[in-house]
Amino acid sequence: MLILPAIDLLNGKAVRLKQGDMDDYTVYYDNPLDAAKMFADMGVKRLHIVDLDGARKGEATNFDIIEKIVSTAGMEIEVGGGIRNLERLEAYFNIGVKYGILGTVVVKDPDFVKAAMKKYPGQIILGVDSKEGFVATEGWYEKSTVTAVDLINSYEGYEAESVIYTDIMRDGMLSGINLEATLNLAANIKYPVIASGGLKGIEDIEALNGKKGILGAITGKAFYEGKIDLKEALKLQG
């Protein structure tokens, strides 16, 4: 099981939001490269990066910072936030990003998502952010009328590396992963699932470890606030 530490970029700094509110955040690292180096030194296999400015503006605002992290980190990098076209996706892959996370466009521009999955099979991650049971878009500002299962199954026949499922109401709250919703999604789609949103400690990882369809879990605030021993959690990676 993959343990993916998260670096969320806002105004060039590594932050964590509360429930997706970009006006309610805590800065943990003024220099995100310091966080990336720390994770690399711990033996992290894959790093999860989100360009929050990009998610809000629809463009890759923190591209230069991400390029520096990729060139120095020495681990697999997945990136999301503001990827709206093949040119931006290609730009990320050209600097060494391993996986591109598509979020809002999974709801709003399925033709682009399918084109991306076709051009880069196995390198696209579908990001599904859920709010009160329905998929949210535009950096979590809007709530759709589509369920996560129905949305992902609309891409049947196309190849994705995985699906990141985030319960927005739990994100940054240290209230625990929404295990029921996460496992339900994993049981009803063909892609492996990476759990995200609210991870509070090693118990969440243990609850997911070995479950059918679960590829990994993302930890953000739980690590930054000292609620989880990342080195201990990484032992579950195998």
N, C-alpha and C positions, 0 to 999 in steps of 0.2 A: 504493500500500500504506500502510495506516494504521500509524503508530507511536504506541502508547498507553503513556505513563508510568503507573505504578501508585502509588496512595497507599493503603496498607493501614492502617486505623485500629484501634488497640488502646489502651484506656484513654485515649482522647483524643489520642493521639500517632500520628505517621506511622512505621510500623515495617516490617520485613521478617522473615518467618519462615524457618526452615530446615525443609524437607520437611513443611511444614504443622503443625509442632509449636508450639503457642501458648505453651509454656514455654521455647522457644528462639528468641528474637527480638532484633533490634537496633533501637534507636530512632535514627531519622535526623533527625526534626524534632519538637521539642516542640510546635510550632504547625503543623499541617498546612496552614493557609492560606498560610504562607510558601512551602511546596513548590508549591502550586497556582499561586501568583502567578509563581513562577520558570518553571514550565512554560508558562504563558500568555505570558510575555514571550519565550519561545523560539519561539513560533509553533505550539505543539501544537494539533492540531485536536480531539482527543478525549482525555479523561482517564478513567482506569479507577480506580474507588474501591471498596474492599471494607470493609464494617463487620465486622471479625473478631469483635468482641464479639457482634454480631448473629448471625453464623453459628453461634456457640457457644450462644447463649441463645435463638435463634429470635425475636428482636425487634430493632428498629432502635435500638440503644443510642446511636449517634453521629449521630442525625438532625440535631441542631442544628448540629453542625460541618459536615455535608454541605450543609445549607441555606446556610450562610455561604459555603462554597466555590462553590456554584452561583451565588449572587447576585453574586459578585465576580470569578469566573474568566474569564468571557467566552469560554467554549469549550463544546463538547458534553461532557456528563458521563454516564457509565454507572455504575450502582451495583448492587452485590450484597451479600449477607450478611444473613440473617434475614428475607427477604421470603417470608412464608408465606400471605398472603391478599391479596385485591384491595384492601382498605382501605389497607394499607401501600404497595402499588404505586401506588395513586391519590395517596396523600400525597406520594410522591416526585415523581410527574409534576406535581403541583400546585405544587411549589416550583421546577420548571424542569429536573428531571432528564430527559434525553433518552431513555435506555434503561434498562430494569430487567433485571437479571441474575437468573435463577432457577436455583438449583443443586440442593440436596437435594430440593426438591419435584419436580424433573424425574423423579426415581426414585420418590419416596414419595407424591406427590399429583398424578398426571397429569391428573386432572379439573380441578384448580385451574389447572394450567399451560395446558391447552387453553382454559379459560375466559379466562385472561389474554391468550393469543394471539389469541383471537377478539375480545375487547374492545379490545385495543391492537395491532392488526396492524402489524407493522414496528417495534414498540418493545420487543419482548421478545427478550432474548438468553438462549439456553440454555447454562448453564454445566456443562461436563462435566469432572469431576476424576477422573483415572485413577491407579490404584495397582496396579502389577504386572499391567496389562492389563485391570483391571476398574474399574468406576465406583465412586468413593468418595463418601460422604455425611456429613452432620452435621459440617460444618467439617473434613472429612477424617478423622474419628475412626473411621468405619465403612467397610468394603469390601463391596460388593455382589457378586452373581454375574452381573452384566449387563455386556456389552461396550458401548463407546461407540457403535459403529455401530448395533447393534441398538436401543439406547436412543433415539438420535436418529431413526432411521427409524420408530419407533413413533409419531412425531408428524407423519408424512407427511400432507399435506392441510391443515396449519395453517401460518400465516405467522409466521416469526421473522426478526429482523434478521440474526442470525448465531449461531454456536456458538463459545464460548470453550473451548478444549481445553487442560487443564493436566495435565502429568505431575508428580504430587506428589513423586515420589522425586527429581526434578531441581530442584524449586522452591526458590529461594534458595541453590542450590549452585553456580551459575555453571559448570555442566557441559555446557551446550549444550541447545538445544531438541531434543526427541525428533522429529527430522525424519521418520523413517519412519512413526511412528504418526500424526503430524499430517497428513502428506500422504495416508496411507491413509484416514484419516477423511474428509478433504476430497474424496477420489475416490469415496467410497461414500455420501455424503449429499447432499441437495439444497441445504442452507444453506451460505453461505460460512463459513469457519473463521478464527478469530483464535487464533494460537498463543501459548501461555503456559507458563511453567515452565522455568527453567534458562537463559534466554537469557544468553549469555556475552559477546557482542560483535557488531560490525557484520556479521561473517561469517554469523551465524545469519539476520539480516535479509536479507542478499544471497542466501542459499540459498533463502529462501522467496519472495522478490520475483518476481512474474510467474508463479508457479506456479498452476495451475488450482485454483480454489476457495479460495484464500487471500486473506482480506480484510486481515489485519494481524497485528501481533505486539505483545505486552505486554512492557515492560521495567521491571524493578524494581531488584533489587540491582545489576545490571550498571551501571546509571546511578549509583546512590547510591555505589557503590564505585569509580567512575571508570574502569570497564572499557569504556565506550562513549561516544563523542562524540555526544550526542543531536542537536546541530545538524547534524552530518554525516548522521546517520541520517534526520533529518526531510527531507533533500533527496530521499529515495526516495519520499516521499509523492506527489510530482507535483502 
